[in-house]
Amino acid sequence: MRSHSGIMMTLGKGVAYSTSCKQKINTKSYTEAELVTVDDAMGQVLWTRHFLSAQGMAVPTTTIHQDNKSMILLVREQ
């Protein structure tokens, strides 16, 4: 099945980047679809961190929030 994913990135207050789209690959479960979403989002997150750092801004630790309990448990096992 193909899932619909949404990503929202903030820089403290307000949304700096958001997108919602249909995933380009088929997944077997909702947990796998969430993993694909996080993987798709990481490119934008890393680009933003490097851009802000190059501008001379202090970049704090990045936190990714997830609403799927199975996905949270899967990531914490790593």
LINGINOR-V406228 format. One record per pair of residues at least 24 apart in sequence whose ideal C-beta (glycine too) atoms are under 10 Angstrom apart, sorted by sequence separation. I is the first residue (numbers start at 1). J is the second residue. D is the distance in Angstrom with one decimal. If there is no record, write none. Layout:
[[I/J/D] [I/J/D]]
This chain:
[[2/26/5.9] [3/27/6.1] [17/41/9.2] [1/26/6.4] [2/27/7.6] [19/44/8.1] [1/27/6.6] [3/29/9.5] [38/64/6.4] [1/28/8.0] [3/30/7.1] [17/44/6.1] [1/29/8.9] [5/33/7.0] [16/44/9.9] [17/45/8.8] [38/66/7.2] [1/30/9.0] [3/32/8.7] [4/33/8.7] [5/34/8.1] [37/66/9.1] [3/33/3.6] [7/37/6.8] [17/47/9.8] [38/68/9.9] [1/32/10.0] [2/33/8.4] [3/34/8.2] [5/36/7.3] [6/37/7.8] [7/38/8.8] [17/48/7.1] [35/66/9.6] [37/68/9.4] [1/33/8.0] [5/37/3.9] [9/41/7.6] [16/48/7.3] [34/66/6.6] [3/36/7.5] [4/37/9.4] [5/38/9.2] [7/40/7.2] [8/41/9.2] [34/67/8.2] [35/68/9.1] [38/71/7.7] [3/37/7.6] [7/41/4.5] [34/68/4.6] [37/71/9.1] [5/40/6.8] [6/41/9.6] [7/42/9.9] [9/44/6.7] [33/68/8.8] [35/70/9.8] [5/41/8.4] [9/45/6.5] [16/52/10.0] [34/70/7.9] [35/71/6.4] [7/44/7.3] [11/48/8.0] [31/68/6.1] [34/71/4.3] [38/75/8.1] [7/45/8.9] [30/68/6.6] [31/69/9.1] [32/70/9.5] [33/71/9.2] [34/72/9.3] [9/48/6.8] [29/68/10.0] [31/70/4.2] [32/71/8.9] [35/74/7.3] [30/70/7.7] [31/71/5.3] [34/74/8.9] [35/75/8.4] [11/52/8.0] [29/70/8.1] [30/71/8.5] [31/72/9.8] [34/75/9.6] [31/73/9.1] [32/74/9.5] [31/74/6.6] [11/57/9.4] [11/59/9.7] [12/60/9.0] [11/60/9.5] [9/62/9.3] [9/64/9.6] [7/64/9.9] [8/65/9.2]]
